[in-house]
Amino acid sequence: MNHYCISIIAIHHLFSNQYHQQSLAISKQIGDLNGEGYSLIGLGLAYNNLGLYQNAIESYQQALVIAKQIGDRDGEGIILNNLGLSFYGLNFPDLAILSYKQSVNVRESIRKDIRGLSQEERQSYLGRVEFTYRILAGLLLNQGRVIEAIQVLDLLKVQELEDYLKNIKGNDRTAQGIRMLEPEKTISAQLSSISKDKIPELNRQLANQIQQLPKSELNKVPDYLKQIPQGTVLFYPLILSDRLELVLFSANAIPISRTVKISQEKLERLIADFRSGLLDAGSEDVKEPAQELYNLLIKPIETELTQAKAETILYAPDGRLRYIPLAALYDGKQWLIEKYRISNLIAYILSDFSPRSKSQPIAT
């Protein structure tokens, strides 16, 4: 992007800043708390776009107080997401994770309230919240917090399904959202009032406290996930703009994640080539993209699949990966279906892996 374009964008953000300042003054003058809150959100966005993250945080903190005062849960979710974006911009990942977690938990608490909306309104809602779930999962994986990332990915799947299938509902598990660690619970109440000069120290404090937690606590496996049968693994890919994250979980093993460097654009072109080959019955080229995708998706976790003595892969595809069968990947000698049973999984958080009691024989 040339300097002229950058200047035009900066001027646009400055005008946006002035507009929201004027809107804020008017809302205060007429006593419109809702208008004041959304003017502060707009002002925070303008500051974010100018790279003035600390100014943005101050605006969002004021907006958060108002949102809680008037009971605007949707606004609260937006503000917490934007706070996360500002903390991330300042390179304070632990505070960013905390803000994004709170935003996700607000989203989950109001999920039931969007079921009455039209398809178009629900699509708009999903588009607004999807970013929060994705960036949170990526940040958690960066810190090796795999179980928490799996929870986020599951909740994202439920959000996506809610958009398409009216009969997909949350349950007691989804309503709880993401588990807050004890250090996060302690600091969460300070987000709306912490002064900007104390933010760096607060992030250091939070990071240190989380690092001191036992690994067993950091990656505490929910009871219902422990019920996954032996020989079965849970596999989640996550497509991000600059990489592919692979998450694998099996019973009685430490959950693992692997990062594959590939742009979303390149991955989606490869998926499209593979899909075209599958749809063309006369194509001889399908093995090449099938093997390329195998090398991206399966090869990085081959050792863990062997160690887990995996027989069945419960697969939760992401993005464009939904349009191709994992079973049709090729390792150069065998198709994946020749090595594993593969089942597409909606989200383990909606699944029940508990053993069924055998029915009693009917007396005759």
N, C-alpha and C positions, 0 to 999 in steps of 0.2 A: 504494500500500500504506500503511495507516495505522500510527501509532506503536505501537499495541497489537500488531499482527501482527509488526512489526519486533522488538519486545521479545521476543515468544514465540520467534521464530526465533533471536535472539541467545542466549536461555536454552538452547534446544536445542543450539546449537553449543558452549556452555560445558559442558553435561553431556557432550556427545560428547568434548570435550577431556579432561575428568576420567576418563571411561571408558578412553580410550586411554592416559592416563598410568598408570592402574592396571594395564591389560593389559601395558604396557611393563615395569613394575616386576616383575610376575609372570614374564614371559618371561625377563628378565635373571636372576631368582632361580633359575629351573630350567634355565638354559642353553639355551633354545630360540631359536636364532638366527633361524629362519624366522618364528616368532611375534614376535620382537623387531623384525624388519624390517617386517612388516605392521602392527604397532602404531605404528611410526614413520611409516609412510605414512598411517595413519588420523589420527594426531596432526597431521601436516602438512596434511591436508585440513581438519581442524577449525580450524587456524590460518588457512588460506586463506579459509575461510568467514567468519572474524571480521575479515578484512582485515589480519591480522598476517603479512604476506608474508615478512618476514625470519626470523621464528620458524619459519615453514613451511619455508623454505630450509634452515635448520639441521637440521630433522628429516629432510628428504629427503636431505641430504648424508650423514647417518649411515646412513639406509636404503640408499643407493646403495652405500656401502662394504660393507655386509652382503650385498646382492644379488650383488655381484661375487665376494665371498668364497665364497658357497655355490653360485654358478653359476646363480642364478635369473634367466634371460634375460627371461622375461615380466615379472617384478617390476621388472627394470632398465628395461624399456621404459615401464612405468607411472610409475616414479619420474622418469625424464627428462621425460616428458610433464608431470607435475605441477610439476617445477622450471620448465619453460617457462611454465606458467600463473602461477607466483609471480613470475618475472622480468617477465612481461607486466603483472601487477598493479602492479609497482613502476615501470612505464614504462621498462623496459630492453629494447627490442625486439630488439637485436642478440644479447644473451645468450639471450633467449627463442627466437629463430630457431635458435641453436646447439643449445639443449636439445631443441627439437622435431626438428631434423635428426637428432640422435643417437638420439632415440626411434624415428623412422621407420626408421633404418638397423638398429636392433635388431629391429624388426618384420619387416623384409625378410630378415634373417639367419635368422629362425626360421619363415619362411613355410612351408617344407617340412614342419615338424613339426605343422602343424595339419591337414594333408590327411587324416589318419586319423580326425579327429574327426567326430562326428555333425553333421547339418545344423543342429540346434539349438545345438550347442556352437560351430560355426563362425559362426552368426549372432550369438551373444553376443560372440565375439571381434571380429567386424567392428564391432559397435556400440561396442566399447571403443576401437578404434583409429581409427575414421573421423574423430573430432573432431581428433585430432592432425594428420592430413593436411590437413584443411580449414583449420584456423587457421594452419598453417605456410604453405600456399599464399597465403592472404590477406596475411600479414605480408611475404612475399617480394614480392608484387605492390605492396604499399605502398612498397617500397624500389626498385621498378623492376627487380627481379631476375627477369625474365620466364622465362628458360630454366630456372632452378632451379624456378620455380613450375610450369612445364610438366612437369618430371620428377616433381614431387610429385603432380600431377593424374593423370599416367599410372599411377603406383603405386597411387593410390587406386582407379582403374578396375580394376586387376588384383585388388585386395583385394575389390572389390564382385563381380567376376566369379567369383572363387574361392568366394564364398558361394553362388552359384547354379549354376555349371557346374563339375563336378568335373574336367573335362578342360582347364581353363584353368590353365596352369602358368607360373611365373616362368621366367626364363632367366638367362644370365650377366649381362645388363644389369640386371635387377631385383634380383638378389642384391647388386649393388654399392650399391644404395640411392641416396641423394642425394650428389652430389659435395661434399666439404668444402673450402672455400676455405683457403688456406695460413694466414691469420690465425686461422681457426676451429680448425685442427688444433693450432696452438700453444697456444691457450687451453683447449681441450676437457679436457685432463688436470687443469685446476685447478678444475673445477666441483664436485668432491666435497670440496675442502679450502679454498676461498677464504673468508676471514672476511667477515662481513656488512658491516663498515665499508669493505672494499676493493671491494665489488661495483660501486658507481657508477663508480669509476675504471676498473675492468676493462671495463665496458660502453663507456665513452668511448674507451678504447684500442682495443677491437675495432671500434667504429664508424669511428674515424679510419683504421685500417688497411684496412678494407674500402673506404672512400671513396677511398683512394689507389690502389686497384687500377685498372689500365686497363679501360675498358669492354669491350674485346675479351676480357679474362680473366673479368670478372664475368658476361658473357653468352656464354661460350664454348659454341659449338654442337657437340654430340656428332657424331662422324663419320657415324653412321648416319642422323641427321636431315638432314645435308647432302645425302643422296641423294633427298630429296623432289623429284619432277620439276618442271620449270618449268611455270608455269600452274596449279600445285596449291598450295592453302593448307591449313594445319592450324588448326582453329577449336575452341577450348575455352571454353564458358561455365562459370562457377563460381557457384553459388547460395549466398549467405551470408545471415545473418538480416536484415541491414539494407541489402544491396546486391547487385548482380549484377556480377561481374567477367567481362570478355570478353578472351580471349587469342587473338592471331592470329600465326601464323608462316608465312613463305614463304621459299623458297630465295633466298639472296643479299640478304636484307633484314633490318633490325633487327627483332627480335620486338617486338610492341606489346601493350599492355593498355589497356582502357578501363573506367572505372567508371560504372555506371548506378545511380542512387539509386532503389531500389524495395525495399519490404519483401518478405521471402520469402512472407509470407501473401498479399499483394496479387498477387504474381507467380503463385503457385499457383492463385489464384482465376481469373486471366486464362487460364492454361493449361487449367483445367477447363472454362471457357466455350468456348474454342476447340475442345477435344476433343469436347464435346457437340455443337457445330455440325457438326463433321466426321462424327460418327456419325449425325446426322439428315440423311438424304438430301434431305429437303424443306425444310431450313433455308435462309433467306435472310440470316441474320445472321452467317454464318461469316466474311465479309470484314472485319467490324469488328474482332473479336479477332485475326484474321490480320494486319491492318495494325498494330494495337497492338503485337503481338509483334515484327513486323518493325522497328518503330521502336525497340524495346528491344534486340533482338539484332543486327540487321544495319545499321541506319542509322548507329550510332556507328563502324562500321568500313568504310563504303561507300568512302571515299576510298582507304583502304589496299587494298581489294579491286581497285579500278581501277588503282592504281599497280602492283600485283603482276600485272596482266593475268590475273587469276584466271579459270580455266575450270572448275576442279573444287574443291569444298570438301570436305575430309575433316573430318567433324564428330563430336566426342566429347561427346554430350549428358550433362547432369548432372541428377540428381534427377528431378523430375516432367517435365522436358523430354524424357525418354526416351519418353514416351507420346504425343508429337505429332511429325509429320513436319516437319522444317525446310523441305523443298521446298514445303510448302503455305502458307508465309508470303507476304504480299501487300503490295506497295509503293504501292498505290493505282492502279497501271496494269497491273502484271505480277505473276504468281506467281513465286516465287524459282526454281522449276524451269525457268522459261522463260529464266532468265539464267545459271544454273550447273548443272553436274552435281554431285550431292551424294551422298556415300557416308558412312554411319555408320562410325566408326572405334572399335575396341575400345580401343586404346591404342597410340600409335606405338612405344612401347618394346617391344611384342611384334611389331611389323611389320618387314618386310624390304623396303626400297624399292630395293635394288640391282638393276641391270638383269639380266635373264635372258639367258643365252647362247642364241643361236638354235640349234635342233637341226639336226644335219647331215642332209642328204637321204639317204634309204635307197637303197643301190645295188640295182639290179635286174639 
